[in-house]
Amino acid sequence: MEIVKLSLVVVLFFIVLSVQSGEVKGIPPCNFKAVYVFGDSNSDTGGGSAAFYPAGPPSGETFFGRPVGRGSDGRLIIDFIAEHLGLPHLSPYLDSVGTSFRHGANFAIGGSTIRNQNESMSLNGVSPFSLDIQMIQFNNFKARTGYLYNQVKGHSQRRNLPRPQDFSNALYILDIGQNDIAAGFRMKNDSAFHAAIPDIVEQLAKAVYNLHDQGARMFWIHNTGPIGCLPVTLHYHLKPEELDSHGCLKSQNDFANEFNKQLKERVIKLRAEFPDAILTYVDMYAAKYELIGNAKQEGFFDAADICCGFHEDDIHVYCGNKLKFNGTEIYAGTCEDPSKYISWDGVHYTEAANHWVANHIISGSFSDPPMPIKHACHKPSLE
């Protein structure tokens, strides 16, 4: 047993060295033909805009030159992942105009939670498309596209449909949980929320069960980021003792860390339950926290600065909106150079920050096991 453990340590050591060099020697890259994404606004590429209210300017200005349904000035982390894998940006499942699902689909919707909340989009921004609903949508999507693919003939009729054989060779990304933690804050009952975390994690595990039943075998599971570092929170009056060394709200990050701890433990158990699957746990918290802690060294302004929005003197106007205050209209416009900011709108990241995080996670530096995303179809081998 000790020899097996030592062998695994040696294997992981060499994987880490390979990751740092940007490649894994002796292991061919995966040829992912499709990516399927489930999550919230961190990965929403237009589903929320299709379902509710279209995102307006100045969102999308940096890369797309127009609003495209993303909570950013440009691309999201999932966009950079798709590009890295040689795939086009993913079409939102709910977007019916000009979409192609040949290389996957994005079921992520802004405001979504893992566990169904007794709240609403109009009340506090909580989406009705919780993770269990996204699973129902995926199951329906897979069944219907498979039927249509077999009914029609010829490339021209099939070109926007996923190939049935690609579902089992696709990468499945789960990027959700931040809004469950935010919902916990609204409970204003720490003990009750801590008691709810195991069920939240189990609901995510049920999604993995469902996807596995549908043929999924390669999973890339993000933990939740440092929610206590979101600038929109930090613009409220906080006491110095409430903040950590990076200026983040300790109590909120404690919740995120507890959720992440239990999520990682559950992922480890899922590996034992599904020996035919590859489950990669991605530490988004560590990646984003590293960026926040080294903002100026990485070429950004202070991590608490917000590019788009007005948050001063207890007046909060979110990106692209207007508010009349004491007879004066306040417009929450954008900054001069979004590439210098980590935070786009106080909650979501700029394209530049998303690019930084994406570059660090796709290398495998923040993954368990430490495997680059292009090799996320392989397990560490003892041979």
C-alpha positions in Angstrom: 0.0 0.0 0.0 2.8 2.4 0.9 4.5 1.7 -2.5 1.2 2.5 -4.3 0.9 5.8 -2.4 4.5 6.7 -3.1 4.0 5.9 -6.8 1.0 8.1 -7.0 2.9 11.0 -5.3 5.7 10.6 -7.9 3.2 10.6 -10.8 1.4 13.7 -9.5 4.8 15.4 -8.9 5.8 14.9 -12.6 2.3 16.0 -13.7 2.7 19.2 -11.8 6.1 19.8 -13.4 4.5 19.2 -16.8 1.6 21.5 -16.0 4.0 24.3 -15.2 5.7 23.8 -18.5 2.3 23.9 -20.3 2.2 20.3 -21.5 1.9 16.8 -20.3 4.7 14.7 -21.9 3.7 11.2 -23.1 0.0 11.9 -22.9 -1.9 12.9 -26.0 -4.3 15.9 -25.7 -8.0 15.1 -25.6 -10.0 15.8 -28.7 -13.1 17.3 -27.2 -15.7 17.8 -29.9 -18.2 19.5 -27.6 -18.5 21.3 -24.3 -21.7 21.5 -22.2 -21.9 24.1 -19.5 -24.2 24.4 -16.5 -24.1 27.4 -14.1 -24.8 31.0 -13.3 -23.8 34.4 -14.6 -20.1 33.6 -14.4 -20.7 31.4 -17.4 -23.9 32.8 -18.9 -23.2 33.6 -22.6 -26.7 34.9 -23.3 -29.2 32.6 -21.8 -30.4 35.1 -19.3 -30.8 37.8 -22.0 -32.8 35.3 -24.1 -35.1 34.4 -21.1 -35.5 37.7 -19.4 -34.2 41.1 -20.3 -31.5 41.6 -23.0 -28.3 43.0 -21.5 -27.7 46.5 -22.7 -24.7 48.7 -23.3 -21.9 49.1 -22.3 -21.6 45.3 -21.8 -19.7 43.5 -24.5 -18.0 46.6 -25.7 -14.4 45.4 -25.4 -14.4 42.3 -27.6 -17.8 42.0 -29.3 -18.4 45.7 -29.8 -22.0 45.3 -28.7 -24.1 43.6 -25.9 -24.1 39.8 -26.3 -25.7 38.7 -23.1 -22.5 38.4 -21.0 -22.0 40.1 -17.6 -18.7 41.6 -18.7 -17.2 44.1 -21.1 -16.1 41.1 -23.2 -15.4 37.4 -23.0 -16.0 35.1 -20.0 -13.8 32.4 -18.7 -15.9 29.8 -20.5 -15.2 31.7 -23.8 -11.5 31.4 -23.3 -11.9 27.8 -22.4 -13.7 27.1 -25.7 -11.1 29.0 -27.7 -8.3 27.1 -26.0 -10.0 23.8 -27.0 -10.3 25.0 -30.6 -14.1 25.3 -30.3 -16.4 28.2 -31.1 -18.1 30.2 -28.3 -21.0 28.2 -27.0 -24.6 29.1 -28.0 -27.0 29.5 -25.1 -29.6 26.7 -25.0 -32.4 29.3 -24.7 -31.3 31.5 -27.6 -33.3 30.6 -30.7 -31.7 33.1 -33.1 -28.6 32.2 -35.1 -27.5 29.4 -32.8 -25.4 26.3 -33.5 -25.2 23.4 -31.1 -22.7 21.3 -33.2 -20.0 21.8 -30.6 -22.1 21.9 -27.4 -24.5 24.2 -25.6 -24.5 26.5 -22.6 -27.3 26.0 -20.1 -25.9 28.6 -17.6 -28.3 31.4 -16.6 -27.5 34.5 -14.6 -28.9 34.3 -11.1 -29.2 30.5 -11.1 -28.6 28.4 -8.0 -27.8 24.8 -7.3 -30.8 24.3 -5.0 -34.2 25.7 -6.0 -34.9 28.8 -4.0 -38.2 30.1 -2.9 -37.4 33.5 -4.5 -37.7 35.2 -7.8 -35.9 37.2 -10.5 -38.0 40.3 -9.9 -37.6 40.1 -6.1 -33.9 39.6 -5.7 -32.5 38.4 -9.1 -32.8 34.6 -8.5 -33.3 32.7 -11.7 -36.0 30.0 -11.9 -33.5 27.9 -13.9 -31.8 26.2 -10.9 -29.4 23.3 -11.6 -32.2 20.6 -11.5 -34.0 22.6 -14.3 -30.9 22.8 -16.3 -30.6 19.1 -16.1 -34.1 18.6 -17.4 -33.3 21.0 -20.2 -30.2 19.0 -21.1 -32.0 15.7 -21.0 -34.6 17.1 -23.4 -32.0 18.7 -25.6 -30.1 15.5 -26.0 -33.2 13.4 -26.7 -34.7 15.9 -29.2 -31.5 16.7 -31.1 -30.7 13.0 -31.3 -34.1 12.4 -32.9 -33.8 15.2 -35.3 -30.3 14.2 -36.3 -31.5 10.8 -37.3 -34.5 12.1 -39.1 -32.7 14.5 -41.4 -30.1 13.7 -44.0 -27.2 15.6 -45.4 -24.7 18.0 -43.9 -26.7 21.2 -44.5 -29.6 19.9 -42.4 -27.4 18.5 -39.6 -24.7 21.1 -39.4 -26.2 23.0 -36.4 -27.1 19.8 -34.5 -24.8 17.9 -32.1 -23.5 14.5 -33.3 -25.0 11.9 -31.0 -21.6 10.2 -30.6 -20.1 13.4 -29.3 -22.1 13.4 -26.1 -19.9 10.7 -24.5 -16.7 12.4 -25.6 -17.7 16.0 -24.5 -16.4 18.0 -21.6 -19.1 18.8 -19.0 -18.4 22.0 -17.0 -20.3 22.9 -13.8 -19.8 26.4 -12.6 -22.4 27.2 -10.0 -22.9 27.8 -6.3 -22.2 31.5 -5.7 -25.9 32.4 -5.7 -26.6 29.7 -3.2 -24.1 31.3 -0.9 -25.7 34.7 -1.5 -29.1 33.2 -0.7 -27.6 32.0 2.6 -26.5 35.5 3.5 -30.1 36.6 3.0 -31.2 34.0 5.5 -29.3 36.0 8.2 -28.9 32.7 10.1 -25.4 31.4 9.9 -26.2 28.1 11.6 -29.1 27.4 9.3 -27.0 28.0 6.2 -24.2 25.9 7.4 -26.7 23.1 8.0 -27.9 23.5 4.4 -24.5 23.2 2.7 -24.5 19.4 2.6 -27.8 19.4 0.8 -26.6 22.0 -1.7 -23.5 19.9 -2.4 -25.6 16.8 -2.7 -27.9 18.5 -5.3 -24.8 19.2 -7.4 -23.8 15.6 -7.0 -27.3 14.6 -8.3 -26.6 16.6 -11.4 -23.4 14.6 -12.0 -25.4 11.4 -11.5 -27.9 12.6 -14.1 -25.2 13.6 -16.6 -23.4 10.3 -16.1 -26.7 8.4 -16.8 -26.8 10.4 -20.0 -23.4 9.2 -21.0 -21.2 12.0 -19.7 -17.7 10.8 -18.6 -15.5 13.9 -18.4 -16.3 16.5 -15.8 -14.7 19.9 -15.0 -16.2 21.1 -11.7 -15.5 24.7 -10.5 -15.7 25.6 -6.9 -17.1 29.0 -6.0 -15.0 32.1 -5.9 -14.2 34.5 -3.0 -17.6 36.1 -2.8 -16.4 38.3 0.1 -14.0 40.0 -2.3 -16.8 41.3 -4.6 -16.4 45.1 -4.7 -20.1 45.7 -4.6 -20.0 44.4 -1.0 -16.9 46.3 -0.1 -18.4 49.6 -1.1 -20.7 49.4 2.0 -19.3 50.7 5.2 -17.3 47.8 6.8 -15.1 47.8 9.9 -11.4 47.0 9.4 -11.7 44.0 11.7 -14.2 42.5 9.3 -11.7 42.4 6.4 -8.8 40.0 5.7 -5.3 40.9 4.4 -6.7 41.4 0.8 -9.4 43.7 2.0 -12.1 41.0 1.6 -15.1 40.4 3.9 -13.9 37.4 6.0 -17.3 36.2 7.1 -18.5 35.8 3.5 -15.4 34.1 2.3 -15.7 31.7 5.3 -19.0 30.5 3.8 -17.4 30.1 0.4 -14.5 28.1 1.9 -16.8 25.8 3.8 -18.9 25.1 0.7 -15.7 24.5 -1.3 -14.4 22.1 1.3 -17.5 20.0 1.3 -17.7 20.1 -2.5 -14.2 18.8 -2.9 -14.9 16.0 -0.5 -18.0 15.0 -2.5 -16.1 15.1 -5.8 -13.6 12.7 -4.3 -16.5 10.3 -3.4 -18.0 10.7 -6.8 -14.7 9.4 -8.3 -15.0 6.3 -6.3 -18.7 5.9 -7.4 -17.9 6.4 -11.0 -14.5 4.8 -11.8 -15.3 5.1 -15.5 -15.5 8.9 -15.3 -12.9 11.7 -15.0 -13.8 14.3 -12.4 -11.5 17.4 -12.2 -12.1 19.7 -9.3 -11.0 23.3 -10.2 -10.1 25.7 -7.4 -11.6 28.9 -8.8 -11.4 30.4 -5.3 -7.6 30.1 -5.1 -7.1 31.4 -8.7 -9.3 34.5 -8.2 -8.0 35.2 -4.7 -4.4 35.1 -6.1 -5.3 37.6 -8.7 -7.1 39.9 -6.2 -4.1 39.7 -3.8 -1.6 40.5 -6.6 -3.8 43.0 -8.6 -1.2 45.7 -9.0 1.7 43.3 -9.7 -0.5 41.8 -12.5 -1.1 45.2 -14.1 -4.5 46.0 -12.6 -5.8 48.8 -10.4 -7.0 48.0 -6.8 -9.2 44.9 -6.8 -12.0 46.9 -5.1 -12.3 49.4 -8.0 -15.3 49.0 -10.2 -15.1 49.8 -14.0 -18.8 50.1 -14.7 -21.3 51.4 -12.1 -21.8 54.2 -9.6 -21.3 53.2 -5.9 -20.7 56.3 -3.7 -22.2 57.7 -0.6 -24.6 54.8 -0.2 -25.9 55.4 -3.7 -25.7 52.3 -5.8 -26.5 52.5 -9.6 -25.5 49.4 -11.5 -23.7 49.2 -14.8 -25.6 50.8 -17.7 -28.5 52.1 -15.5 -29.7 55.6 -14.6 -31.0 57.0 -11.3 -32.4 60.4 -10.4 -31.1 61.6 -7.1 -31.9 65.1 -5.6 -32.9 66.2 -9.1 -29.7 65.0 -10.7 -29.5 62.1 -13.1 -26.7 59.7 -12.4 -25.6 57.4 -15.2 -23.6 54.4 -14.3 -21.2 54.3 -17.3 -18.0 52.5 -18.0 -14.4 53.3 -17.2 -11.9 54.6 -19.7 -9.8 51.3 -19.8 -11.6 48.2 -18.6 -8.4 46.2 -19.1 -7.0 47.9 -16.0 -9.8 46.7 -13.8 -10.6 43.2 -12.2 -14.2 44.0 -11.5 -16.5 45.0 -14.4 -19.7 45.8 -12.5 -19.0 45.1 -8.9 -20.0 41.4 -9.2 -18.6 40.1 -12.5 -15.1 40.2 -13.8 -13.7 42.2 -16.8 -12.5 40.4 -19.9 -8.9 41.1 -18.8 -9.5 39.5 -15.4 -11.4 36.5 -16.9 -8.5 36.0 -19.3 -6.0 36.0 -16.5 -8.1 33.4 -14.5 -8.7 31.3 -17.6 -5.0 31.1 -18.4 -4.2 29.9 -14.9 -7.0 27.2 -14.6 -6.7 25.7 -18.1 -3.0 24.9 -17.4 -4.1 22.7 -14.5 -2.3 24.7 -11.9 -5.4 25.0 -9.8 -6.9 21.6 -10.5 -7.2 18.3 -8.6 -5.7 16.3 -10.2 -3.3 18.9 -11.6 -4.1 18.1 -15.3 -4.4 20.8 -18.0 -7.9 21.0 -19.5 -6.7 19.6 -22.8 -5.8 16.4 -20.9 -8.9 16.3 -18.7 -10.0 13.0 -20.3 -7.0 11.2 -18.7 -6.6 9.9 -15.2 -3.2 10.0 -13.4 -1.7 6.5 -14.1 0.5 4.5 -11.8 2.1 2.7 -14.8 
